[in-house]
Amino acid sequence: MTSEWRSTEGAVVCIGETMAALAPAPSSSLECADDLRVSVAGAESNVAMYLADLGIPVSWLSAVGDDPLGRRVLAEVGAAGVDVSGVRCDPERPTGLLVKEPTGSRTRVHYYRGNSAASAMGPDVLDDGRLGSASILHLTGVTPALSPSCRSLVATALTVPPADRPYAISFDVNHRPALWPPGTAATVLRDLADRADITFVGLDEARELWDADLQPADVRALLPHPRLLVVKDGGHSAIAFSDEGVRTVPALDTDVVEPVGAGDAFAAGVLTGLLRAEGMERALRLGHITAASALKVTADHGPLPDSARIEWLLELPTSEWAAGAGTSFCG
């Protein structure tokens, strides 16, 4: 896989909206909570922050409002080690906002992002000079749902022939039903996902989008063109389809505080493994390790185990990993 990439030394570039996020404590209801925790939330910046945690140079391109929440977003993403110098501050549009509502084992998300600064992004974002030396451009299915100009941005990026770009394109389907007009997401997301070099999709969202009876191999039949397709089967396993064949790696057994952000963390771990040319098994394991960090916190971005613990997990024999390495996740 990585041998086909023309520039594995360059930084990863992630493009997409990040919002300020408000959330009550995990055990509190939104209606009764006296306090809400402020954090930042965005699929692409989540990936960027985890990549930075894992030692990968990474830039995030986006737009925020020229307001306190926009400055909060820039400060937090930048503090994680991500280059945010290419983010535009819009004096006329606000930074997007979301509010999390814990509901048992799931979290409902309410979006307040209409006419946000990031929704005004368009294909001109692709003119940024950072893409000229990038190793990977990471996009998600959230962005094309934000506005026609954002959809054009993603579609334009995915129409650039491989011979005309130094980077591979990674695309996480990241279906957010609340952002799409009824009946539109399935066709658009399938078309975009099938044009990427590396595609991530949850089995649950694939079933919601395309067919309730889909199995991982059926998803590959629907998306035959990516050089690497990774199907995430919730907390069970991840299945990779590539020229190397099919590889399945079980997920770590992890206590879940909140699931939001785990898919982004998983993508960052897998991309890191690919950039380091560590092989598909280790790349998928690193995805699971990184995802477990997100599952353990209410924010979208959680702390990773130390490098020694990560390496220990990566080196475990297959039988020991499958037998419950997750019980030793935190040492």
VENFENLIN-V41939 format. One record per backbone hydrogen bond with DSSP energy under -0.5 kcal/mol. CO is the residue of the C=O (numbers start at 1). NH is the residue of the N-H. E is the energy in kcal/mol with one decimal. If there is no record, write none. Layout:
BEGIN
CO/NH/E ; CO/NH/E
END
This chain:
BEGIN
1/4/-1.5 ; 2/5/-1.6 ; 11/135/-2.2 ; 11/136/-0.7 ; 12/59/-2.7 ; 13/138/-3.0 ; 14/61/-2.8 ; 19/41/-2.8 ; 20/98/-2.2 ; 21/39/-2.5 ; 22/100/-3.0 ; 23/37/-3.8 ; 25/28/-2.3 ; 29/33/-1.7 ; 37/23/-1.5 ; 39/21/-3.0 ; 41/19/-3.3 ; 42/46/-2.6 ; 43/47/-1.9 ; 44/48/-2.2 ; 45/49/-2.8 ; 46/50/-2.2 ; 47/51/-2.4 ; 48/52/-2.3 ; 49/53/-2.2 ; 50/54/-1.8 ; 51/56/-2.7 ; 52/55/-1.7 ; 55/57/-0.5 ; 57/12/-2.4 ; 58/83/-2.5 ; 59/14/-2.8 ; 61/16/-1.7 ; 62/88/-2.4 ; 64/90/-3.2 ; 65/67/-2.0 ; 67/71/-2.2 ; 68/72/-2.1 ; 69/73/-2.4 ; 70/74/-2.4 ; 71/75/-2.3 ; 72/76/-2.4 ; 73/77/-2.5 ; 74/78/-2.3 ; 75/79/-2.2 ; 76/80/-0.9 ; 77/80/-0.6 ; 77/82/-1.2 ; 78/81/-1.9 ; 82/84/-0.7 ; 83/60/-2.4 ; 84/87/-1.9 ; 88/64/-2.6 ; 88/90/-0.6 ; 89/91/-0.6 ; 90/66/-2.0 ; 94/117/-2.8 ; 96/20/-2.2 ; 97/112/-3.2 ; 98/22/-2.2 ; 99/110/-2.8 ; 100/24/-0.6 ; 100/102/-0.5 ; 101/108/-2.7 ; 103/106/-1.7 ; 106/103/-3.2 ; 108/101/-3.4 ; 109/111/-0.5 ; 110/99/-2.5 ; 112/97/-1.8 ; 113/116/-1.8 ; 116/120/-0.5 ; 117/120/-1.2 ; 118/121/-1.9 ; 122/125/-2.2 ; 123/126/-1.8 ; 124/127/-1.9 ; 125/128/-1.6 ; 128/131/-1.6 ; 129/132/-1.5 ; 130/133/-1.1 ; 131/134/-0.8 ; 135/168/-2.3 ; 136/13/-2.8 ; 136/138/-0.5 ; 137/139/-0.5 ; 137/170/-3.0 ; 138/15/-1.9 ; 139/172/-2.0 ; 140/143/-0.6 ; 140/144/-0.6 ; 142/145/-1.2 ; 143/146/-1.8 ; 143/147/-0.6 ; 147/151/-2.2 ; 148/152/-2.2 ; 149/153/-1.8 ; 150/154/-2.0 ; 151/155/-2.7 ; 152/156/-2.6 ; 153/157/-2.1 ; 154/158/-2.0 ; 155/159/-0.6 ; 156/159/-1.0 ; 156/160/-0.5 ; 157/160/-0.9 ; 159/161/-0.5 ; 161/164/-2.2 ; 162/165/-1.4 ; 166/7/-0.5 ; 168/137/-2.7 ; 168/170/-0.6 ; 169/197/-1.7 ; 169/198/-2.2 ; 170/139/-2.8 ; 171/173/-0.6 ; 171/200/-2.4 ; 172/141/-2.3 ; 175/177/-0.6 ; 176/179/-2.2 ; 177/180/-1.3 ; 181/184/-1.6 ; 181/185/-0.5 ; 184/188/-1.5 ; 185/189/-2.9 ; 186/190/-1.8 ; 187/191/-2.1 ; 188/192/-2.4 ; 189/193/-2.7 ; 190/194/-1.8 ; 192/195/-1.3 ; 192/196/-0.6 ; 193/196/-0.7 ; 197/227/-0.8 ; 197/228/-2.1 ; 198/171/-2.8 ; 199/230/-3.1 ; 200/173/-2.7 ; 201/232/-2.5 ; 202/206/-2.5 ; 203/207/-2.1 ; 204/208/-1.9 ; 205/209/-2.4 ; 206/210/-3.0 ; 206/211/-1.0 ; 211/214/-1.7 ; 215/218/-1.0 ; 215/219/-1.7 ; 216/220/-1.8 ; 217/221/-1.6 ; 218/222/-1.6 ; 219/223/-1.8 ; 227/243/-0.5 ; 228/199/-2.7 ; 229/231/-0.6 ; 229/241/-2.9 ; 230/201/-2.2 ; 230/232/-0.6 ; 231/233/-0.7 ; 231/239/-2.7 ; 232/203/-3.0 ; 232/234/-1.1 ; 233/236/-2.4 ; 233/237/-1.0 ; 236/251/-2.3 ; 237/233/-2.7 ; 238/240/-0.5 ; 238/249/-2.4 ; 239/231/-3.0 ; 240/242/-0.5 ; 240/247/-2.3 ; 241/229/-2.4 ; 242/245/-2.0 ; 245/242/-2.2 ; 247/240/-3.2 ; 249/238/-1.9 ; 252/254/-0.9 ; 255/257/-0.6 ; 259/262/-2.0 ; 261/265/-2.1 ; 262/266/-2.6 ; 263/267/-2.2 ; 264/268/-2.2 ; 265/269/-2.2 ; 266/270/-2.4 ; 267/271/-2.7 ; 268/272/-2.2 ; 269/273/-2.2 ; 270/274/-2.3 ; 271/275/-2.6 ; 272/276/-1.8 ; 273/278/-2.4 ; 274/277/-1.6 ; 279/283/-2.2 ; 280/284/-2.5 ; 281/285/-2.2 ; 282/286/-2.8 ; 283/287/-1.8 ; 284/288/-2.1 ; 285/289/-2.7 ; 286/290/-2.4 ; 287/291/-2.4 ; 288/292/-2.2 ; 289/293/-1.0 ; 290/294/-1.1 ; 291/295/-2.0 ; 292/296/-0.9 ; 294/297/-1.3 ; 295/257/-3.4 ; 295/258/-1.5 ; 306/310/-2.3 ; 307/311/-2.5 ; 308/312/-2.2 ; 309/313/-2.3 ; 310/314/-2.4 ; 311/315/-1.7 ; 312/316/-0.6 ; 313/316/-0.9 ; 317/320/-0.6 ; 317/321/-2.3 ; 318/322/-2.5 ; 319/323/-1.1 ; 321/324/-1.4 ; 321/325/-1.5 ; 324/327/-1.7 ; 325/328/-2.1 ; 326/329/-1.7 ; 328/331/-1.4
END
